[in-house]
Amino acid sequence: MHTPQWLKNAVFYNIYPQSFCDTNEDGIGDLNGVTSKLDYIASLGCNAIWLNPIYVSPFRDGGYDVTDFYKVAPRYGTNDDFVTLAAEAKKRGIRVVLDLVAGHTSLECEWFQESAKPEKNDYSNRYIWSNSVWDTDGGQLISGYSDRDGCYMKNFFYCQPALNYGFKTITQPWQLPMVHPDCLATREALLDIMRFWSRLGADGFRVDLASSLVKNDPTGEGVIELWNDLTERYYTEFPDHVLIAEWCHPKNAIQAGFHIDFLIHSGLKAYTTLFRYESGTNATETWLGDSYFRRAGKGNAREFLDEYLDHYHATKDRGYISVPTGNHDIPRIAYGRDMEELKVAYAFILTLPGVPFLYYGDEIGMRYVEGLPSKEGGYNRTGARTPMQWTDGKNFGFSSADSLYLPTDPSCDAPTVTAQESDPNSLLNFTRKLLALRHEHPALSADASFEVLADGYPLAYRRTAEGETVCVAVNPSDKAYALTLPNPDTVLLSHGVKFEEDTAQFGALSYIVYTTK
């Protein structure tokens, strides 16, 4: 598999488009809003963007229920607006990656409407249906939707019927093998969508629920086989493009042909060990308290490292792992943390191997807003999707509309870009410093080696590339520690750390990034 060279120094900025910047005064962010903020994104040190879905949708799940894969949702603008965004981004050296919803559509999608008809047609097997409305496969399928005598399989919410890529193991007469012509037709339809947007200017895709496509596939062999076929053909046509998996199991995702996978949620404990959120419920102080990146100092970095290193060693020569600051599915990293705690966490996240992803607003410490009613299928995720906080003005500069699709942070001290721009000690400027170091030093690039030096408090590691060695050490706790480390040559970034010969003295909430021999 060819890995694009630009990924070596890539830093992604993840934008939830409806919450980023509204330019047409309808209270919802749009593509022109993203275009208007490209200089800001570049100023962070980000040279790639991941946009959450922008397609036509009824928005029962934030746009992850697609009605038309070939058209930008009117609330975001037009296809021409996307072409403009991609072109303007490229002028600034920024790549634009789209979210690809590969496993399902909306109920309103023309494909599904045709598939739901009782008469046989070209789309009858585009989705997974049982042979009888009474055969719900033990309650797993949705019955009674249409006059078709059958029940459809959902891929997430009820409103997201599963596209049919086939079954690895056949246990029911209505299940089709992966090589069935209709399942192969679904595969071709997905590849056509990828070609369409790539020709309009997309630089690749982040694939939603990438591991969900093949059913009755407990080992993942079938979906790995499917993606190897798709990725090989896609890279043949677009060799400099990137494919990013929401697989959350890098060993499988990289084997399947993806360049990047996230080490986050979906059953993995690594991310929760560091930052502690509880999937499916709001986080609590108790749940946060024993995470590693907390003042209490009760966490266990070894739990993270055991899982991380397992995936790292299995993939380091073939693809990349991302430990993102967050995304639209989980509470904000700032939940329950202050700015100083966030700085220590970012000193870690943004100096790891692989490709960093910065969720919009995390660079200023935007907070998870508790107690919001669900909007567009967000449920407890809604509080991580609130509008970007640009200025101290109306709606924090997100929109001049009188009514927003989601409320802003009601806190009197809500962080803003404007306030932090002028503060040299702000989280915003700290993030810029870290990303500048990442771009300037080969030993902080995606491919540089990774060796753990200490796995408690503090956590320390060494990274090496192109004859340069950089050491990073972080102490997220309120306690002071001493640790034997290689002596510094040049200190690149430091807070609360002093060296006495080969012993580093760490104060509370301290960190250091330095070159060494």
N, C-alpha and C positions, 0 to 999 in steps of 0.2 A: 504493500500500500504506500502510495506517495503521500508524504506529509508536507503541506505548504510551508515554505521557509518563513513566511510572515508570522506563523504561530509561535515561533521561538520567542518573539518579543510582544506577543499580543496581550492586551488587557481589554476585556469586554466591559461595556456599560450596558446593563440590562434595563430596558425601558418598558414600563407598563403604559402603553400609548394613551389610554384614556385618562391617565393621571399625570401626564408630564407637562404639557403646555397647550392651552386652548387659544387659537388665533381667530376663530370665527364666532366667539361669544355665545356658544351654546352650552357652556358648562362642562364640556367633554374635551379632553386633549385630542390632538389631531397630528397628522403627518407634517403639516407645515410648521406646527409647533416644534416638532423634533428638529426640522431643518433650521429653524431660527436659533436653536441652542447648540448647533454643531461646534461653534468656536468654544463654548463653555466645556463641552465634552472633551474636546481636544486639549483644553487647558488643564484638565485633570490628569492627563497622561494616558487616557483611554484612546485606543486606535481601532476599536471595533465596537459595534453595537449589536445587541440581541434585542429585537423587538418582539414582544408578546403578540399574539395573533392580531392581524389587521384585516381579516377577510369578512365578507358579508356574513352576518350571524344574527340570530334572535337574542343573543347574549344571556342565555340561561346559565352559562358557565364561563362568563368573562371573555367570550369569543372563542373558546375551545369547543364550541358547537357550531361547525361551519356549514353555511348554506350554499355558498358559492366560492370555491377555491380559487377562482380566476379573477376575482374582483375585490377591490378594497371596499370595506364598509363605508357607506356614505358619510357616516359621522366622523370618519378619519380623513376623508377626502376622496381622491380618485387614483386610478392607476398611474396617471400622469404625475400626480403629486409624489407617488413613490419613486418614479423614475427621477424626478428632480432631487428628492432626498438622497437617493443612491449616488447620483452624479455629484452633488455638492459635497457629500461625505468623502467621495474619492478624491476631490480636489484638496481635502485636508488630510489625506492619508488614512481615512477611516473606512473600514469595511462594514457592510450592513448585512446582518444575518436575520432571516425570518424564522418565526416559529412554524413548524410543519406539524399539523394535526393529522397523524398518519393512521390512527387506529379507528376513527369513527367520524361521523358527520353529525349535523343536526337532523331532527325529524323533518324539518322543512326542506332539506336538500332535495333537489330534483331526482337525484339517484335513488334516494330512499322512497320518495313518493311513487316512483315507478316500481320499485321493488315491492312495495306494499300492495300493489294491485293483484287481484286474484288471477288475472291472465298472465301466462308466461311471457317474458320479454327479456331484453338484453341485460336488465338489471335485477332480475329475479334472485340471482345468487350473488349480487354485489354485497349483500349483507347476510348475516347468519340467521336463518329461520328454521324452526322445527316444522315437522310435517303436519301438525295439528294444533289448533288453538288450545287444546286441552293438554298438550305435551309441553309443560313449562320446565322440563328438566329439573324436577324437584324444586320448583319455585325460582330457578335462576333466570328464567326468560320472562319477557314482558308480553302479556296476552291481551287480546281484545283491541288492538290499535286500529285495525282496518278489516275489510272484508276478506283479506287473504286468510286462508285457513292455516294459520301458523303463529308462532310466537317469535319475537325477535330478541336477540341477545344484545344487551347494553355493554358498553366498554368502560363507562364510568357512571354518570348519572343516567336516569331513565331516558333522558332526551338526547342521548348520544349513542345511537345504534352502532354496533360493531361492524366494521367493514370485514369482508370475508377473504382472508388470505389463506384459509385452510386450517386443517387440524393435523398435528403431528401424529396423534394416536386417535383412531376412529373408534368411538364407543357407541354411537347412535347412527341410525340409517340416514339422518339428515345432515350429518357432518361430512364435509368434503375434504379430500386430501389436498395437500399443498400444490400438487401438480395438476389438479383439475383445471381445465381451460378457463373456467369462470374465476377461479382464484388467481390464476396468472394474469387475467384481465384486470383484476383489482390492482395487482402489482404494477402493471403497465400504466394504469391511470395515475397512480402515485408518482411514478417517474415522470409522466407528462407534466404534472403540476410543478415538480422540481425544475424541469427544463424551462417552463413558462416564466417563472419568477427569476430564475438565473439569467435568462436572456433580457429581462427588464432591469437587471442591475444588482440582484441579490448575490451575495458572496458565499452563500451556503445556508444551512438550516440547523436549527436546534429542533430535534424531533421529540414531540410530546409522547410520553408513555411508549417509548421505542420498543420495549420488551414485550408489549401486550399483543402484538399483531397475530402471531400464530397461537392457536388454542390447543389445549391438552398437550402442553409442551413443558413439563415440569423442569427438565434439565436445561431448557433454552436452546437445545440443538437446532430445532426447527427455525426459530426466529433468527439465530445466528446465520444459518444457511440462507434465509431469505435476504437479510441485510447484506451479506457478502455479495450476493448477486446484484442487488440494487446499488450498493456503494461502488462496486467495480465499474458498473456501466456509467454511473454518474461521474466518477472521477475521470473516466476516459474522455468524456465531453467537457468537463470543467475541472481540470487538474489542479487549479490553484484555489479551489473552493473548500470549505470546511463543512463537516457534518458533526454535530454535537448531540449526544444522546441524553435523554432523560431515562436512563436505565438504572442508575444508582448502583451499579455493580461493574466498575471499570474493567475488571478482567474479562467479563463477557462482552461488554460494549466494544472494547478495542479489538477483541477477537472477531467481532462482527463487522469491522471495517470503519468504525467511527474514529475520529481523531481525538475527541474529548468526551469524557463522561464526568458527571458530578458525584462526589462522595457525600451524599446528603440523603436524608429521609428514606422512605420506602423500605423500611426494615433494617437499615444499617444503623449501628449505634455510634459510629465515629463522630458525626457532626453533633449529635445530641450530647455526647460526652464532653465536648468542648463548650457548647453554648446552651444546651438544655432547653429545648422546647418539647412539648408533649403533643405528638401528632393526634389531631382530632379534638383537642380541647385547648382552651387558653392556658398559657404557661402560668405558673404560680411561683411565689417567692421561694417556697420549699423546693420546687423542682429546679429553679435556677440556682439555688444556693450551693448545690454540690457540683456545679459545672466547673470546669477548669478555669475559664476566664471570668472569675468573680473575685471580689475582694476577700471573701471568706476563706479562700485558699483550701477548699475541701475537695477539689477535683482530682481526677486521676488521668494524667496525660498518657500513661501507658495504655489505657483502654483504647484511646484514639490511635496511638502509634501502632499497636498490634494489627488493627484492621487496615490502617493507611499503608503501612509498609508491605503488608501482604499484597495489596493491589498495586502498589508502586513498583515493587520488584518484578511483578508479573507483566507490567505494561510499559516500563520506563523507556524502552528502546523502540516502542511501537506506537505510542500515543500518550495522551496527557490526562491527568486527573485535575479536576477543579474543586477546591473548597471555597465556595462563594461566600460573600458577606451575607447573602440572603436571596430571597426571590418572592414572588407573588403568593406562594403557597404556605409560607411559614411566618410566625411573628418576627418583627424586625429585630435585628441583632442588638439594637439599642434598648429593647425591652428589659427593664430592670437594671440597666447599666448606665453609668454616667460617662462623660466625655473622656475622662482619664482611663477608665476601664476599656473603652472602645479603642483608644490609641494603642494600648498593649495588644489587644486582639488583632488590630490591623497590622501591627508590626510583624505579627505571625502570619496572618493570611496572605499578605501581599509580598512575602518573601519566600513562600513555599515553591517547590517545583510545580510544573504544570502551568495552566493558564488561569489567571485570576478573573473573577466576575464580580463587578461592583454593582449592586442593586441601586437603582436611582434613589437619591436622597440619603443613602447610607453614608455618603461622604460628608454630610452635615449632621449625621446622627438623628435623622427623622425617627420619630417614635411610633411604636405600635399603638394605635388608638383603640382603647378598649370600649366595649359596650355598643358598638355600631350594629344596627340591624343589617341583616344580610342584604347584599346588593349583587345582582347578576351572578348568583350562585356562589358568592364568596363565603358566606357563613362566618366561621371564626377567622377566616383568612382576610376578611374585608378590612380589618384594621391595619393591615400591611400594604394596602393599596390606595391610601389617601393621596390627594393632590400634592404635587411637588411644591416645596416652600421656597420661592425665589426671593421675595422681598418682604418688607414689613407692611406693605399696602394691602389693598382689598384682595381677599382670597389668596394672600401671600404671593400675589403676582401671577398665579396660575391662570386666572381667567377674570375678565371684567364682567362676566355674567352675574345676574342677581341670584341665580339658582344653579348649584353644581350637582353633578351626578353623584358625588360623594362629598360629605362635609370635610373640612380641613381640621387639622389638629386644634382643639379648643384651648390648649395650654397658653398661658400668658407669656411663657418663655420658650415658645416653640422655635427651634433653630431655623435660620434662613441663610441662603447663600449670601445675600447682601451684607448681613451682619458679620459673617465669618470671613468674607473676602478681605476686610480691612484688619483682621486680627491675625497677626503672625503665628499665634499659638493655637489657632482654631483647629478643629478636626479636619475641616476642608483643606487647609494649607498643609497640615500634617500628611493627609492622604496624597496630596500633590508631591510632597517631598519623597515619600516612600516610592511612588510610581516613577518619579524621576530617577531615583537610585536604581530601580529595577531596569530601566531602559539604559542607564549609563554603565552598568556593571555586568559583564558576561556571566559572572558567578551567581547572579540573581535571575538569569534567564530561565525559560521553561525547561531546557534540557540539562542545565547544570546539575551535577551530582548532589546527593543528599545523604548526609551521615549524621545520625543522632549522637550528640555528645553528653546530654543529660536529659532524663525523662521524668523528672519530678518538678518541684519548684526550686529553681527556675527550670524551664525547658530550653535546651540549647542544641543547635545543630550547625553543621559546616556544609557549605556549598562551594563547588569548585568547577571552573570551566576556563578554557583558553589561558591557562597559566595563572589565573587569579583565584584566590580563596577568600570567601566572606563567611564570617561567623555571625550568627544571630542568636540572641538569648533574651527570653522574656520572663518576667516575674509578675503574673497578674494578681498576686495576693497582697494583702496589707502587711504581711510579715517580711522582715529582712532576712536575707540569706547570703551565704558565701559559697562560691563555686570555683573550682580550679578550671581554668580555660586557657587556650592559647593566648599569648600576649598580643595586643593589638598593634598593627602597623599604622593604619589610619582609621580613626573613628568616623563613620559616615553619619550616624544618627544615634543619639543616646539620651536617656533620661534616668537619673537616679542610680547610675552604675559607676563605680570607681575601681580601678585596678591597683592592687598592691602586689607587685611582682607578678606571679602567675595566678593570683587569686582575685576574682572579681567579687566586689561587695555590692549586693543588690538591695536597694531600698524598696519601699512599697511601690507597687504599680510601676515597675521599672522595665527598661528594655535597652538593648544596645545592638547596633549593626556595625560591623567593622571589618576591614581587611586584615589579613594576617599572612605570615610567611607559610 
